[in-house]
Amino acid sequence: MIFGSDHRDKTEHPGPFASFPPPPAPDYRLESAWAAHPGHSPIRHWPSRVPDLPVSPHPNGEEIPVHTFFIHPTTFRGLGKAWNAAWDDHEIATITDEWPLRHQASLFRSVGRVTAPRYRQAHLRTFFLRGADSHAALELAYSDIRRAFIHFLQAIDDRTGIIIAGHSQGSHHGWRILQEFFDGSALQPRLVAAYLPGYPIPGDSLHDIPFADREAHVGALHGWMTFAESFVPEFHATHMQNTRMVHPILWTPEEGQWNHWDAHGGIITRNFKLRHKGALSGALQDGMLWIKPLRVLGAGMFAMKNWHVADYNLFWDNIRLNLKKQVELYRFAANRTAEMDGKS
């Protein structure tokens, strides 16, 4: 959500949602409707000098497949723009592919396949201008995600474990996917985990899906929102009072616990290199993840208050290792369940 520099577009109201004809809907039978797809456009990004570490196979040689459905964040902004982007806008697709697909979705290819739809994403302003127009824009965007997810489900077999992942607007839509398709349903046992940082998900909005409270919490929702220590965003009082977060290094929801610097695995930089191991210490506070000034050369140049755009980059290797453990434990539990079912 950082692309572009004129921040007036966050609060500009271009006119009623109804005055802008919606762009044509994507047809998910088309290859072009997918930003990433294992069949024709797999994610190949991976930082140099970071090993691809597949999870350990089950002793009998049969490995339960895991597939990630990734929903990219907002990459549509600008003054005078409509409420929703065209799904096939070339400029927006280029930004999407260069940042969230490369820096975020790539993480999940270490544990399985990744599918990511293009969609008629809502404009950046919808998260700053609350009201009927913003609601309508998000509903239109979610209608695409919903159809894409149904297409995704139909394309995988019924033993595949599923990871729901996203960021920011993508996390908003991923949360709704959890509510509609997984929470308390027959599909929930196939949920390996959900990684949905960058959005304040209400703690009482899921009935059966837990919020992560430990490392390798299978079937749980993992979320965090990163800010500089002592900074409180203006929307905290209205939108973050009932959020449930997890620390993406300690993997605990306990507040006030600062991770030791040595526990930090490194940062994925803008040029997609893993660097600065041991450069970050953070703690949860009132639903926020506060971080101390980074221990990197020239840290003053990165004195940001809101680290939203780097929710994945700052903790990239810690998330990678957590993913590996999540999938290992999910496969172990799934195999035990299958063995018990076979004996009954």
BALOBA-1460 file (C-alpha; in Angstrom, 3 decimals):
// residues 344
<rec num="1" residu="m" x="0.000" y="0.000" z="0.000"/>
<rec num="2" residu="i" x="3.000" y="2.352" z="-0.282"/>
<rec num="3" residu="f" x="3.065" y="2.660" z="-4.055"/>
<rec num="4" residu="g" x="2.753" y="6.256" z="-5.169"/>
<rec num="5" residu="s" x="3.648" y="9.314" z="-3.143"/>
<rec num="6" residu="d" x="0.579" y="11.567" z="-3.080"/>
<rec num="7" residu="h" x="-1.115" y="10.619" z="0.162"/>
<rec num="8" residu="r" x="-4.154" y="12.742" z="-0.582"/>
<rec num="9" residu="d" x="-5.561" y="9.702" z="-2.360"/>
<rec num="10" residu="k" x="-6.214" y="8.130" z="1.044"/>
<rec num="11" residu="t" x="-8.929" y="10.653" z="1.853"/>
<rec num="12" residu="e" x="-10.125" y="11.863" z="-1.552"/>
<rec num="13" residu="h" x="-13.741" y="10.908" z="-2.286"/>
<rec num="14" residu="p" x="-14.122" y="10.725" z="-6.085"/>
<rec num="15" residu="g" x="-17.900" y="10.313" z="-6.031"/>
<rec num="16" residu="p" x="-20.408" y="7.582" z="-5.189"/>
<rec num="17" residu="f" x="-19.466" y="3.966" z="-5.852"/>
<rec num="18" residu="a" x="-22.557" y="3.647" z="-8.075"/>
<rec num="19" residu="s" x="-21.261" y="6.378" z="-10.409"/>
<rec num="20" residu="f" x="-18.336" y="4.170" z="-11.498"/>
<rec num="21" residu="p" x="-19.306" y="1.181" z="-13.650"/>
<rec num="22" residu="p" x="-17.502" y="-1.866" z="-12.215"/>
<rec num="23" residu="p" x="-14.719" y="-3.323" z="-14.370"/>
<rec num="24" residu="p" x="-15.485" y="-6.665" z="-16.035"/>
<rec num="25" residu="a" x="-15.086" y="-9.623" z="-13.683"/>
<rec num="26" residu="p" x="-12.101" y="-11.966" z="-14.106"/>
<rec num="27" residu="d" x="-12.771" y="-15.364" z="-15.631"/>
<rec num="28" residu="y" x="-10.784" y="-17.800" z="-13.552"/>
<rec num="29" residu="r" x="-10.785" y="-20.341" z="-16.344"/>
<rec num="30" residu="l" x="-8.232" y="-18.068" z="-18.017"/>
<rec num="31" residu="e" x="-4.550" y="-18.324" z="-17.204"/>
<rec num="32" residu="s" x="-4.259" y="-14.530" z="-17.233"/>
<rec num="33" residu="a" x="-6.669" y="-14.253" z="-14.292"/>
<rec num="34" residu="w" x="-4.017" y="-15.710" z="-11.951"/>
<rec num="35" residu="a" x="-1.010" y="-13.828" z="-10.628"/>
<rec num="36" residu="a" x="0.474" y="-17.171" z="-9.612"/>
<rec num="37" residu="h" x="-0.619" y="-20.679" z="-10.516"/>
<rec num="38" residu="p" x="1.335" y="-23.936" z="-10.215"/>
<rec num="39" residu="g" x="0.106" y="-25.150" z="-13.590"/>
<rec num="40" residu="h" x="1.168" y="-22.248" z="-15.803"/>
<rec num="41" residu="s" x="2.727" y="-19.400" z="-13.765"/>
<rec num="42" residu="p" x="4.443" y="-20.833" z="-10.674"/>
<rec num="43" residu="i" x="6.255" y="-18.539" z="-8.267"/>
<rec num="44" residu="r" x="9.960" y="-19.048" z="-8.767"/>
<rec num="45" residu="h" x="11.290" y="-16.197" z="-6.611"/>
<rec num="46" residu="w" x="13.633" y="-17.257" z="-3.846"/>
<rec num="47" residu="p" x="16.415" y="-15.249" z="-2.185"/>
<rec num="48" residu="s" x="19.945" y="-16.357" z="-2.942"/>
<rec num="49" residu="r" x="21.784" y="-18.216" z="-0.175"/>
<rec num="50" residu="v" x="18.516" y="-19.219" z="1.490"/>
<rec num="51" residu="p" x="18.055" y="-22.979" z="1.247"/>
<rec num="52" residu="d" x="14.808" y="-24.406" z="0.007"/>
<rec num="53" residu="l" x="13.875" y="-26.639" z="2.910"/>
<rec num="54" residu="p" x="11.054" y="-29.031" z="2.058"/>
<rec num="55" residu="v" x="9.310" y="-30.552" z="5.033"/>
<rec num="56" residu="s" x="10.341" y="-34.046" z="6.038"/>
<rec num="57" residu="p" x="8.310" y="-36.725" z="4.268"/>
<rec num="58" residu="h" x="6.249" y="-39.200" z="6.197"/>
<rec num="59" residu="p" x="8.249" y="-42.391" z="6.928"/>
<rec num="60" residu="n" x="6.097" y="-44.446" z="4.567"/>
<rec num="61" residu="g" x="7.054" y="-42.144" z="1.716"/>
<rec num="62" residu="e" x="3.600" y="-40.680" z="1.266"/>
<rec num="63" residu="e" x="3.518" y="-36.918" z="1.701"/>
<rec num="64" residu="i" x="0.265" y="-35.052" z="2.183"/>
<rec num="65" residu="p" x="0.293" y="-32.132" z="-0.276"/>
<rec num="66" residu="v" x="-0.046" y="-28.567" z="0.997"/>
<rec num="67" residu="h" x="-1.259" y="-25.718" z="-1.187"/>
<rec num="68" residu="t" x="-1.346" y="-21.994" z="-0.340"/>
<rec num="69" residu="f" x="-4.107" y="-19.675" z="-1.498"/>
<rec num="70" residu="f" x="-2.477" y="-16.233" z="-1.374"/>
<rec num="71" residu="i" x="-4.389" y="-12.950" z="-1.637"/>
<rec num="72" residu="h" x="-2.201" y="-9.964" z="-2.447"/>
<rec num="73" residu="p" x="-2.531" y="-6.582" z="-0.698"/>
<rec num="74" residu="t" x="-3.653" y="-3.264" z="-2.145"/>
<rec num="75" residu="t" x="-1.560" y="-2.169" z="-5.104"/>
<rec num="76" residu="f" x="-4.158" y="0.268" z="-6.485"/>
<rec num="77" residu="r" x="-4.115" y="3.916" z="-5.499"/>
<rec num="78" residu="g" x="-4.111" y="7.395" z="-7.030"/>
<rec num="79" residu="l" x="-6.162" y="10.575" z="-7.174"/>
<rec num="80" residu="g" x="-9.373" y="10.544" z="-9.187"/>
<rec num="81" residu="k" x="-9.405" y="6.776" z="-9.571"/>
<rec num="82" residu="a" x="-12.472" y="4.540" z="-9.438"/>
<rec num="83" residu="w" x="-13.333" y="2.469" z="-6.378"/>
<rec num="84" residu="n" x="-12.090" y="-0.812" z="-7.876"/>
<rec num="85" residu="a" x="-9.224" y="-1.644" z="-10.185"/>
<rec num="86" residu="a" x="-9.508" y="-3.601" z="-13.397"/>
<rec num="87" residu="w" x="-8.128" y="-7.052" z="-12.647"/>
<rec num="88" residu="d" x="-6.056" y="-7.003" z="-15.846"/>
<rec num="89" residu="d" x="-4.529" y="-3.526" z="-15.474"/>
<rec num="90" residu="h" x="-0.930" y="-4.008" z="-16.622"/>
<rec num="91" residu="e" x="0.640" y="-1.351" z="-14.402"/>
<rec num="92" residu="i" x="-1.076" y="-2.667" z="-11.271"/>
<rec num="93" residu="a" x="-0.145" y="-6.242" z="-12.158"/>
<rec num="94" residu="t" x="3.504" y="-5.241" z="-12.525"/>
<rec num="95" residu="i" x="3.527" y="-3.714" z="-9.030"/>
<rec num="96" residu="t" x="1.733" y="-6.761" z="-7.627"/>
<rec num="97" residu="d" x="4.187" y="-9.185" z="-9.169"/>
<rec num="98" residu="e" x="7.268" y="-7.215" z="-8.142"/>
<rec num="99" residu="w" x="6.396" y="-6.631" z="-4.491"/>
<rec num="100" residu="p" x="3.802" y="-8.896" z="-2.791"/>
<rec num="101" residu="l" x="4.222" y="-11.893" z="-5.102"/>
<rec num="102" residu="r" x="7.989" y="-11.724" z="-4.841"/>
<rec num="103" residu="h" x="8.474" y="-10.566" z="-1.248"/>
<rec num="104" residu="q" x="5.484" y="-12.229" z="0.442"/>
<rec num="105" residu="a" x="3.931" y="-15.090" z="-1.512"/>
<rec num="106" residu="s" x="7.366" y="-16.570" z="-2.292"/>
<rec num="107" residu="l" x="7.652" y="-17.626" z="1.346"/>
<rec num="108" residu="f" x="4.976" y="-20.252" z="0.895"/>
<rec num="109" residu="r" x="6.580" y="-22.044" z="-2.022"/>
<rec num="110" residu="s" x="8.976" y="-23.671" z="0.465"/>
<rec num="111" residu="v" x="6.130" y="-25.818" z="1.819"/>
<rec num="112" residu="g" x="4.093" y="-26.482" z="-1.308"/>
<rec num="113" residu="r" x="2.358" y="-24.935" z="-4.269"/>
<rec num="114" residu="v" x="1.046" y="-21.379" z="-4.360"/>
<rec num="115" residu="t" x="-2.016" y="-20.011" z="-6.123"/>
<rec num="116" residu="a" x="-2.787" y="-16.278" z="-6.171"/>
<rec num="117" residu="p" x="-5.713" y="-14.711" z="-8.062"/>
<rec num="118" residu="r" x="-5.840" y="-11.340" z="-9.710"/>
<rec num="119" residu="y" x="-8.964" y="-9.503" z="-8.667"/>
<rec num="120" residu="r" x="-10.829" y="-6.221" z="-8.817"/>
<rec num="121" residu="q" x="-9.135" y="-4.954" z="-5.681"/>
<rec num="122" residu="a" x="-10.593" y="-2.023" z="-3.780"/>
<rec num="123" residu="h" x="-8.786" y="1.318" z="-3.904"/>
<rec num="124" residu="l" x="-6.492" y="2.265" z="-1.017"/>
<rec num="125" residu="r" x="-9.012" y="4.870" z="0.176"/>
<rec num="126" residu="t" x="-11.489" y="2.196" z="1.261"/>
<rec num="127" residu="f" x="-9.377" y="1.614" z="4.381"/>
<rec num="128" residu="f" x="-9.396" y="5.297" z="5.310"/>
<rec num="129" residu="l" x="-12.888" y="6.392" z="4.248"/>
<rec num="130" residu="r" x="-15.407" y="4.289" z="6.118"/>
<rec num="131" residu="g" x="-18.931" y="4.157" z="4.725"/>
<rec num="132" residu="a" x="-21.229" y="2.599" z="2.156"/>
<rec num="133" residu="d" x="-18.978" y="3.313" z="-0.836"/>
<rec num="134" residu="s" x="-15.942" y="1.682" z="0.747"/>
<rec num="135" residu="h" x="-18.067" y="-1.261" z="1.857"/>
<rec num="136" residu="a" x="-19.374" y="-1.745" z="-1.689"/>
<rec num="137" residu="a" x="-15.852" y="-1.643" z="-3.118"/>
<rec num="138" residu="l" x="-14.647" y="-4.305" z="-0.691"/>
<rec num="139" residu="e" x="-17.704" y="-6.444" z="-1.396"/>
<rec num="140" residu="l" x="-16.962" y="-6.338" z="-5.122"/>
<rec num="141" residu="a" x="-13.343" y="-7.312" z="-4.488"/>
<rec num="142" residu="y" x="-14.369" y="-10.170" z="-2.203"/>
<rec num="143" residu="s" x="-16.823" y="-11.505" z="-4.794"/>
<rec num="144" residu="d" x="-13.808" y="-12.164" z="-7.033"/>
<rec num="145" residu="i" x="-11.777" y="-13.758" z="-4.232"/>
<rec num="146" residu="r" x="-14.701" y="-15.971" z="-3.341"/>
<rec num="147" residu="r" x="-15.093" y="-17.233" z="-6.914"/>
<rec num="148" residu="a" x="-11.338" y="-17.715" z="-7.203"/>
<rec num="149" residu="f" x="-11.272" y="-19.767" z="-4.005"/>
<rec num="150" residu="i" x="-14.096" y="-22.019" z="-5.204"/>
<rec num="151" residu="h" x="-12.151" y="-22.548" z="-8.434"/>
<rec num="152" residu="f" x="-9.056" y="-23.318" z="-6.344"/>
<rec num="153" residu="l" x="-10.932" y="-25.874" z="-4.235"/>
<rec num="154" residu="q" x="-12.244" y="-27.625" z="-7.302"/>
<rec num="155" residu="a" x="-8.732" y="-27.912" z="-8.717"/>
<rec num="156" residu="i" x="-7.129" y="-29.666" z="-5.722"/>
<rec num="157" residu="d" x="-7.892" y="-33.101" z="-4.313"/>
<rec num="158" residu="d" x="-9.678" y="-33.623" z="-1.031"/>
<rec num="159" residu="r" x="-6.577" y="-34.678" z="0.897"/>
<rec num="160" residu="t" x="-4.642" y="-31.458" z="0.228"/>
<rec num="161" residu="g" x="-3.855" y="-29.288" z="3.233"/>
<rec num="162" residu="i" x="-4.650" y="-25.613" z="2.712"/>
<rec num="163" residu="i" x="-2.857" y="-22.468" z="3.856"/>
<rec num="164" residu="i" x="-4.752" y="-19.181" z="3.576"/>
<rec num="165" residu="a" x="-2.321" y="-16.271" z="3.359"/>
<rec num="166" residu="g" x="-2.394" y="-12.621" z="2.472"/>
<rec num="167" residu="h" x="-1.554" y="-9.136" z="3.614"/>
<rec num="168" residu="s" x="-3.547" y="-5.969" z="4.295"/>
<rec num="169" residu="q" x="-6.556" y="-5.988" z="1.935"/>
<rec num="170" residu="g" x="-5.618" y="-9.578" z="1.146"/>
<rec num="171" residu="s" x="-5.820" y="-10.405" z="4.854"/>
<rec num="172" residu="h" x="-9.276" y="-8.819" z="5.034"/>
<rec num="173" residu="h" x="-10.478" y="-11.092" z="2.225"/>
<rec num="174" residu="g" x="-8.632" y="-14.094" z="3.678"/>
<rec num="175" residu="w" x="-10.398" y="-13.560" z="7.002"/>
<rec num="176" residu="r" x="-13.735" y="-13.633" z="5.190"/>
<rec num="177" residu="i" x="-12.726" y="-16.845" z="3.414"/>
<rec num="178" residu="l" x="-12.028" y="-18.377" z="6.828"/>
<rec num="179" residu="q" x="-15.428" y="-17.266" z="8.102"/>
<rec num="180" residu="e" x="-17.390" y="-18.501" z="5.109"/>
<rec num="181" residu="f" x="-15.600" y="-21.701" z="4.138"/>
<rec num="182" residu="f" x="-13.640" y="-23.014" z="7.141"/>
<rec num="183" residu="d" x="-14.953" y="-21.876" z="10.518"/>
<rec num="184" residu="g" x="-16.828" y="-24.844" z="11.992"/>
<rec num="185" residu="s" x="-17.217" y="-26.513" z="8.591"/>
<rec num="186" residu="a" x="-16.151" y="-29.863" z="7.157"/>
<rec num="187" residu="l" x="-13.267" y="-28.049" z="5.460"/>
<rec num="188" residu="q" x="-11.704" y="-26.792" z="8.691"/>
<rec num="189" residu="p" x="-9.599" y="-29.937" z="9.389"/>
<rec num="190" residu="r" x="-7.737" y="-29.250" z="6.138"/>
<rec num="191" residu="l" x="-6.641" y="-25.794" z="7.301"/>
<rec num="192" residu="v" x="-2.906" y="-26.034" z="7.946"/>
<rec num="193" residu="a" x="-2.760" y="-22.408" z="9.091"/>
<rec num="194" residu="a" x="-3.720" y="-18.888" z="8.095"/>
<rec num="195" residu="y" x="-1.154" y="-16.076" z="7.877"/>
<rec num="196" residu="l" x="-3.030" y="-12.780" z="7.647"/>
<rec num="197" residu="p" x="-0.893" y="-9.884" z="8.924"/>
<rec num="198" residu="g" x="-1.509" y="-6.204" z="8.284"/>
<rec num="199" residu="y" x="-5.212" y="-6.146" z="9.135"/>
<rec num="200" residu="p" x="-6.985" y="-5.838" z="12.533"/>
<rec num="201" residu="i" x="-9.029" y="-9.034" z="12.658"/>
<rec num="202" residu="p" x="-11.544" y="-8.965" z="15.527"/>
<rec num="203" residu="g" x="-10.803" y="-11.512" z="18.211"/>
<rec num="204" residu="d" x="-14.434" y="-12.618" z="18.464"/>
<rec num="205" residu="s" x="-15.056" y="-13.023" z="14.724"/>
<rec num="206" residu="l" x="-14.188" y="-16.733" z="14.499"/>
<rec num="207" residu="h" x="-15.986" y="-19.405" z="16.495"/>
<rec num="208" residu="d" x="-13.959" y="-22.591" z="15.951"/>
<rec num="209" residu="i" x="-10.713" y="-21.428" z="14.325"/>
<rec num="210" residu="p" x="-8.248" y="-20.446" z="17.074"/>
<rec num="211" residu="f" x="-5.881" y="-17.504" z="17.034"/>
<rec num="212" residu="a" x="-2.284" y="-18.699" z="17.220"/>
<rec num="213" residu="d" x="-0.896" y="-18.891" z="20.756"/>
<rec num="214" residu="r" x="2.237" y="-20.994" z="20.253"/>
<rec num="215" residu="e" x="4.786" y="-22.058" z="17.689"/>
<rec num="216" residu="a" x="3.396" y="-24.514" z="15.145"/>
<rec num="217" residu="h" x="-0.241" y="-24.009" z="16.126"/>
<rec num="218" residu="v" x="-1.933" y="-26.089" z="13.454"/>
<rec num="219" residu="g" x="-5.183" y="-24.730" z="12.059"/>
<rec num="220" residu="a" x="-4.743" y="-21.334" z="13.721"/>
<rec num="221" residu="l" x="-4.829" y="-17.751" z="12.483"/>
<rec num="222" residu="h" x="-1.569" y="-15.778" z="12.671"/>
<rec num="223" residu="g" x="-1.745" y="-11.993" z="12.473"/>
<rec num="224" residu="w" x="0.343" y="-8.961" z="13.454"/>
<rec num="225" residu="m" x="0.623" y="-5.261" z="12.610"/>
<rec num="226" residu="t" x="4.080" y="-3.687" z="12.916"/>
<rec num="227" residu="f" x="4.829" y="-0.216" z="14.279"/>
<rec num="228" residu="a" x="7.783" y="1.623" z="15.792"/>
<rec num="229" residu="e" x="8.054" y="1.366" z="19.560"/>
<rec num="230" residu="s" x="5.659" y="3.749" z="21.360"/>
<rec num="231" residu="f" x="3.856" y="4.755" z="18.163"/>
<rec num="232" residu="v" x="0.074" y="4.423" z="18.238"/>
<rec num="233" residu="p" x="-1.745" y="4.847" z="14.891"/>
<rec num="234" residu="e" x="-4.768" y="7.124" z="14.773"/>
<rec num="235" residu="f" x="-7.068" y="4.208" z="13.944"/>
<rec num="236" residu="h" x="-6.029" y="2.222" z="17.016"/>
<rec num="237" residu="a" x="-8.861" y="3.460" z="19.221"/>
<rec num="238" residu="t" x="-11.567" y="2.668" z="16.667"/>
<rec num="239" residu="h" x="-10.288" y="-0.452" z="14.888"/>
<rec num="240" residu="m" x="-7.712" y="-2.256" z="17.031"/>
<rec num="241" residu="q" x="-9.340" y="-2.626" z="20.437"/>
<rec num="242" residu="n" x="-10.465" y="-6.193" z="19.878"/>
<rec num="243" residu="t" x="-7.672" y="-7.641" z="17.765"/>
<rec num="244" residu="r" x="-5.749" y="-10.850" z="18.471"/>
<rec num="245" residu="m" x="-2.112" y="-10.850" z="17.417"/>
<rec num="246" residu="v" x="0.864" y="-13.187" z="17.604"/>
<rec num="247" residu="h" x="4.552" y="-12.277" z="17.837"/>
<rec num="248" residu="p" x="6.176" y="-13.455" z="14.546"/>
<rec num="249" residu="i" x="9.458" y="-14.350" z="16.265"/>
<rec num="250" residu="l" x="8.342" y="-15.672" z="19.648"/>
<rec num="251" residu="w" x="5.039" y="-17.040" z="18.281"/>
<rec num="252" residu="t" x="3.174" y="-16.115" z="21.447"/>
<rec num="253" residu="p" x="0.245" y="-13.730" z="22.027"/>
<rec num="254" residu="e" x="1.671" y="-12.567" z="25.355"/>
<rec num="255" residu="e" x="2.156" y="-8.811" z="25.489"/>
<rec num="256" residu="g" x="5.264" y="-7.069" z="26.736"/>
<rec num="257" residu="q" x="7.716" y="-9.862" z="25.824"/>
<rec num="258" residu="w" x="10.626" y="-8.559" z="23.749"/>
<rec num="259" residu="n" x="12.433" y="-11.137" z="21.681"/>
<rec num="260" residu="h" x="16.178" y="-11.434" z="22.108"/>
<rec num="261" residu="w" x="17.974" y="-9.910" z="19.139"/>
<rec num="262" residu="d" x="19.647" y="-13.239" z="18.326"/>
<rec num="263" residu="a" x="16.241" y="-14.852" z="17.737"/>
<rec num="264" residu="h" x="15.626" y="-12.661" z="14.710"/>
<rec num="265" residu="g" x="16.358" y="-14.528" z="11.470"/>
<rec num="266" residu="g" x="16.881" y="-11.609" z="9.121"/>
<rec num="267" residu="i" x="15.133" y="-9.132" z="6.814"/>
<rec num="268" residu="i" x="14.309" y="-9.471" z="3.136"/>
<rec num="269" residu="t" x="15.539" y="-6.223" z="1.600"/>
<rec num="270" residu="r" x="14.046" y="-4.282" z="-1.299"/>
<rec num="271" residu="n" x="16.454" y="-6.021" z="-3.672"/>
<rec num="272" residu="f" x="15.240" y="-9.391" z="-2.370"/>
<rec num="273" residu="k" x="18.242" y="-10.436" z="-0.322"/>
<rec num="274" residu="l" x="18.079" y="-11.928" z="3.158"/>
<rec num="275" residu="r" x="20.247" y="-9.755" z="5.384"/>
<rec num="276" residu="h" x="20.523" y="-8.245" z="8.868"/>
<rec num="277" residu="k" x="20.127" y="-11.311" z="11.055"/>
<rec num="278" residu="g" x="19.692" y="-10.256" z="14.680"/>
<rec num="279" residu="a" x="18.629" y="-6.731" z="13.704"/>
<rec num="280" residu="l" x="15.180" y="-6.625" z="15.267"/>
<rec num="281" residu="s" x="13.548" y="-6.863" z="18.669"/>
<rec num="282" residu="g" x="9.808" y="-6.502" z="19.084"/>
<rec num="283" residu="a" x="6.983" y="-6.961" z="21.566"/>
<rec num="284" residu="l" x="3.193" y="-7.006" z="21.386"/>
<rec num="285" residu="q" x="1.463" y="-4.060" z="23.019"/>
<rec num="286" residu="d" x="-2.291" y="-3.332" z="23.007"/>
<rec num="287" residu="g" x="-2.823" y="-5.326" z="19.827"/>
<rec num="288" residu="m" x="0.166" y="-3.798" z="18.043"/>
<rec num="289" residu="l" x="3.616" y="-5.236" z="17.362"/>
<rec num="290" residu="w" x="6.128" y="-2.610" z="18.448"/>
<rec num="291" residu="i" x="9.712" y="-2.857" z="17.230"/>
<rec num="292" residu="k" x="12.833" y="-1.089" z="18.461"/>
<rec num="293" residu="p" x="15.039" y="0.840" z="15.984"/>
<rec num="294" residu="l" x="16.634" y="-1.667" z="13.624"/>
<rec num="295" residu="r" x="20.248" y="-2.588" z="14.252"/>
<rec num="296" residu="v" x="21.388" y="-2.024" z="10.702"/>
<rec num="297" residu="l" x="23.858" y="0.388" z="9.136"/>
<rec num="298" residu="g" x="22.046" y="3.596" z="8.265"/>
<rec num="299" residu="a" x="18.995" y="2.670" z="10.332"/>
<rec num="300" residu="g" x="18.103" y="6.349" z="10.602"/>
<rec num="301" residu="m" x="17.113" y="6.264" z="6.943"/>
<rec num="302" residu="f" x="14.430" y="3.711" z="7.831"/>
<rec num="303" residu="a" x="12.950" y="5.505" z="10.833"/>
<rec num="304" residu="m" x="9.390" y="4.618" z="9.932"/>
<rec num="305" residu="k" x="6.526" y="4.780" z="12.413"/>
<rec num="306" residu="n" x="4.203" y="2.465" z="10.535"/>
<rec num="307" residu="w" x="6.008" y="-0.608" z="9.176"/>
<rec num="308" residu="h" x="2.906" y="-1.971" z="7.456"/>
<rec num="309" residu="v" x="4.549" y="-2.543" z="4.086"/>
<rec num="310" residu="a" x="7.252" y="-4.697" z="5.718"/>
<rec num="311" residu="d" x="5.042" y="-6.967" z="7.854"/>
<rec num="312" residu="y" x="6.490" y="-9.958" z="5.982"/>
<rec num="313" residu="n" x="9.945" y="-8.637" z="5.045"/>
<rec num="314" residu="l" x="11.001" y="-7.873" z="8.616"/>
<rec num="315" residu="f" x="10.324" y="-11.428" z="9.810"/>
<rec num="316" residu="w" x="10.780" y="-13.365" z="6.573"/>
<rec num="317" residu="d" x="13.088" y="-16.116" z="7.780"/>
<rec num="318" residu="n" x="11.293" y="-16.541" z="11.100"/>
<rec num="319" residu="i" x="8.051" y="-17.051" z="9.191"/>
<rec num="320" residu="r" x="9.763" y="-19.506" z="6.828"/>
<rec num="321" residu="l" x="10.941" y="-21.685" z="9.692"/>
<rec num="322" residu="n" x="7.579" y="-21.472" z="11.427"/>
<rec num="323" residu="l" x="5.869" y="-22.565" z="8.217"/>
<rec num="324" residu="k" x="8.116" y="-25.606" z="8.022"/>
<rec num="325" residu="k" x="7.195" y="-26.631" z="11.574"/>
<rec num="326" residu="q" x="3.516" y="-25.952" z="10.952"/>
<rec num="327" residu="v" x="3.410" y="-28.216" z="7.931"/>
<rec num="328" residu="e" x="5.420" y="-30.965" z="9.619"/>
<rec num="329" residu="l" x="3.036" y="-31.022" z="12.570"/>
<rec num="330" residu="y" x="-0.029" y="-30.856" z="10.328"/>
<rec num="331" residu="r" x="1.194" y="-33.838" z="8.305"/>
<rec num="332" residu="f" x="2.035" y="-35.793" z="11.435"/>
<rec num="333" residu="a" x="-1.437" y="-35.170" z="12.888"/>
<rec num="334" residu="a" x="-3.176" y="-35.937" z="9.588"/>
<rec num="335" residu="n" x="-1.297" y="-39.213" z="9.229"/>
<rec num="336" residu="r" x="-2.114" y="-40.196" z="12.820"/>
<rec num="337" residu="t" x="-5.788" y="-39.479" z="12.170"/>
<rec num="338" residu="a" x="-5.703" y="-41.573" z="8.994"/>
<rec num="339" residu="e" x="-4.045" y="-44.446" z="10.867"/>
<rec num="340" residu="m" x="-6.652" y="-44.324" z="13.632"/>
<rec num="341" residu="d" x="-9.476" y="-44.217" z="11.098"/>
<rec num="342" residu="g" x="-7.975" y="-47.260" z="9.405"/>
<rec num="343" residu="k" x="-8.008" y="-49.198" z="12.673"/>
<rec num="344" residu="s" x="-11.586" y="-48.332" z="13.550"/>
